[in-house]
Amino acid sequence: MRQSQLFSKTRKEAPSDEVSKNAQLLIRAGFIHKEMAGVYSYLPLGLRVLKKIENIIREEMNAIGGQEIELTALQNKELWEKTNRWDDSEVDVWFKIANDKSIGLGFTHEEPLTRLMTEHIRSFRDLPVYAYQFQTKFRNETRAKSGVMRGREFLMKDLYSFNADQAGLDEFYEKVSDAYKRIFERFGFGNNTYKTFASGGAFAKYSHEFQTVCDAGEDIIYVDEAKKIAVNKEVYTDEVISDLGILKKDLVEKKSVEVGNIFKLGTRFSEPLGLTYLNEEGKQVPVVMGSYGIGPARSMGTVVELLSDDKGIIWPREIAPFSVHLLCLSESVRAHADALYDELISRGVEVLYDDRDLRPGEKFADSDLIGIPVRFVVSEKTIAENKVEVKQRASPDSELVLTEEAFKLL
């Protein structure tokens, strides 16, 4: 893409009411637009990142047997009353339609998918089923001050498992856990992320959160770095620590952000909604369920919080909006820069080409702010030496290399 055709612009300052680092940088770099507190629109660069995050999750979910679907955002009061979650005082995040008191905007999807499965799961031969979606959720958050890490309208990947018994659920639960670890490694913050024991609520003794150590996080966890596990502050008791076989002296307190979670639901939703199957003995048995969430936008914000410097964002390769940022520094070298751009495109390289009529300093500043992993610079100096200047965004140094060698870096 030619940057001269990119309608979004960088800016020197973020909105004065934006306090989170991730939103400040994403707004300044032209990735997102703030509509209101906790509500953001994604501009071309931001949407490219979000879609790459989504595709990584999709690949890993498909690899463990997930089938992608898309459910509706509008939810019927009657369905949610069956599980006592329409007027549940503990569920205080509903957006309900003012002119139709029987409809709300979905904040999760256990109920509608469980009801849907009653039409497709009849026998043990129909199990297991692992269905997931990427869908916009709506939660009336009162703490919407963390940029894209805590939104009132946000994209969520939610996976739901349907198994014949607890053993099947337990086995798949661990597969999802391993897939999540791979996902966060591909996002670039796997080393900072811990599988964290948390409250299972009404569902199980424990659930598990994937907590990434981050100063901007809202959670407190206690980390056993040797065992690569952690305990959420909400369940940090002597009884739990003993139950998990860890020692208090080995735990370090850290701030963190929850980037994913997994729950064993059991028959919490299948029983009230009538989701049963005929087992091999000919008996009707409730389906055993689990749910598994990741917030793509929250992951995006976490990357920005962790992988940035005083100049801007530093995107990991797998989720960067483009692979290379090509800069043309003067009109006299435009023909060479155009040719290099065309060659990169022909090789299937995703490239953002800064062909704008701006001073070199402005182009360098924008390039650092946007944070594409590799920068190619075409200038009179590089042409004189028949080379291209290459700089990794995460490195302070650049080097002149032959064009073919530059291609190999990509």
Secondary structure as the mmCIF struct_conf table of DSSP 4:
data_model
#
loop_
_struct_conf.conf_type_id
_struct_conf.id
_struct_conf.beg_label_comp_id
_struct_conf.beg_label_asym_id
_struct_conf.beg_label_seq_id
_struct_conf.end_label_comp_id
_struct_conf.end_label_asym_id
_struct_conf.end_label_seq_id
STRN STRN1 ARG A 2 ARG A 2
HELX_RH_3T_P HELX_RH_3T_P1 GLN A 3 GLN A 5
BEND BEND1 LYS A 12 GLU A 13
TURN_TY1_P TURN_TY1_P1 SER A 16 ASP A 17
HELX_RH_AL_P HELX_RH_AL_P1 LYS A 21 ARG A 28
TURN_TY1_P TURN_TY1_P2 ALA A 29 GLY A 30
BEND BEND2 PHE A 31 PHE A 31
STRN STRN2 ILE A 32 MET A 36
TURN_TY1_P TURN_TY1_P3 ALA A 37 GLY A 38
STRN STRN3 VAL A 39 TYR A 42
HELX_RH_AL_P HELX_RH_AL_P2 PRO A 44 ALA A 63
TURN_TY1_P TURN_TY1_P4 ILE A 64 GLY A 65
STRN STRN4 GLN A 67 GLU A 68
BEND BEND3 ALA A 73 ALA A 73
STRN STRN5 LEU A 74 ASN A 76
HELX_RH_AL_P HELX_RH_AL_P3 LYS A 77 GLU A 81
TURN_TY1_P TURN_TY1_P5 LYS A 82 ASN A 84
BEND BEND4 TRP A 86 ASP A 87
TURN_TY1_P TURN_TY1_P6 SER A 89 GLU A 90
STRN STRN6 PHE A 95 LYS A 96
TURN_TY1_P TURN_TY1_P7 ALA A 98 ASN A 99
TURN_TY1_P TURN_TY1_P8 LYS A 101 SER A 102
STRN STRN7 ILE A 103 LEU A 105
BEND BEND5 PHE A 107 PHE A 107
HELX_RH_AL_P HELX_RH_AL_P4 GLU A 110 MET A 117
TURN_TY1_P TURN_TY1_P9 THR A 118 HIS A 120
STRN STRN8 SER A 123 SER A 123
HELX_RH_3T_P HELX_RH_3T_P2 PHE A 124 ASP A 126
STRN STRN9 VAL A 129 PHE A 138
BEND BEND6 THR A 142 THR A 142
BEND BEND7 SER A 146 SER A 146
HELX_RH_3T_P HELX_RH_3T_P3 GLY A 147 MET A 149
BEND BEND8 ARG A 150 ARG A 150
BEND BEND9 ARG A 152 ARG A 152
STRN STRN10 GLU A 153 ASN A 163
BEND BEND10 ALA A 164 ASP A 165
HELX_RH_AL_P HELX_RH_AL_P5 GLN A 166 PHE A 187
TURN_TY1_P TURN_TY1_P10 GLY A 188 GLY A 188
HELX_RH_3T_P HELX_RH_3T_P4 GLY A 190 ASN A 192
STRN STRN11 THR A 193 SER A 199
TURN_TY1_P TURN_TY1_P11 GLY A 201 PHE A 203
BEND BEND11 LYS A 205 LYS A 205
STRN STRN12 TYR A 206 VAL A 213
TURN_TY1_P TURN_TY1_P12 ASP A 215 ALA A 216
BEND BEND12 GLU A 218 GLU A 218
STRN STRN13 ASP A 219 ASP A 224
TURN_TY1_P TURN_TY1_P13 GLU A 225 LYS A 228
STRN STRN14 ILE A 229 ASN A 232
HELX_RH_3T_P HELX_RH_3T_P5 LYS A 233 VAL A 235
HELX_RH_AL_P HELX_RH_AL_P6 ASP A 238 LEU A 244
TURN_TY1_P TURN_TY1_P14 GLY A 245 GLY A 245
HELX_RH_3T_P HELX_RH_3T_P6 LYS A 248 ASP A 250
STRN STRN15 LEU A 251 GLY A 266
TURN_TY1_P TURN_TY1_P15 THR A 267 GLY A 274
STRN STRN16 THR A 276 LEU A 278
TURN_TY1_P TURN_TY1_P16 GLU A 280 GLU A 281
BEND BEND13 GLY A 282 GLY A 282
STRN STRN17 GLN A 284 PRO A 286
HELX_LH_PP_P HELX_LH_PP_P1 VAL A 287 VAL A 287
STRN STRN18 VAL A 288 ILE A 294
HELX_RH_AL_P HELX_RH_AL_P7 PRO A 296 LEU A 306
BEND BEND14 LEU A 307 LEU A 307
STRN STRN19 SER A 308 ASP A 309
TURN_TY1_P TURN_TY1_P17 ASP A 310 LYS A 311
STRN STRN20 GLY A 312 ILE A 313
HELX_RH_3T_P HELX_RH_3T_P7 ARG A 317 ILE A 319
BEND BEND15 PRO A 321 PRO A 321
BEND BEND16 SER A 323 SER A 323
STRN STRN21 VAL A 324 CYS A 328
HELX_RH_3T_P HELX_RH_3T_P8 GLU A 331 VAL A 333
HELX_RH_AL_P HELX_RH_AL_P8 ARG A 334 SER A 346
TURN_TY1_P TURN_TY1_P18 ARG A 347 GLY A 348
STRN STRN22 VAL A 351 ASP A 354
BEND BEND17 ASP A 357 ASP A 357
HELX_RH_AL_P HELX_RH_AL_P9 PRO A 360 ILE A 370
TURN_TY1_P TURN_TY1_P19 GLY A 371 GLY A 371
BEND BEND18 PRO A 373 PRO A 373
STRN STRN23 VAL A 374 VAL A 378
HELX_RH_AL_P HELX_RH_AL_P10 GLU A 380 ALA A 384
TURN_TY1_P TURN_TY1_P20 GLU A 385 ASN A 386
STRN STRN24 VAL A 388 GLN A 392
TURN_TY1_P TURN_TY1_P21 ARG A 393 ALA A 394
BEND BEND19 PRO A 396 PRO A 396
STRN STRN25 SER A 398 VAL A 401
HELX_RH_AL_P HELX_RH_AL_P11 THR A 403 LYS A 408
TURN_TY1_P TURN_TY1_P22 LEU A 409 LEU A 409
#
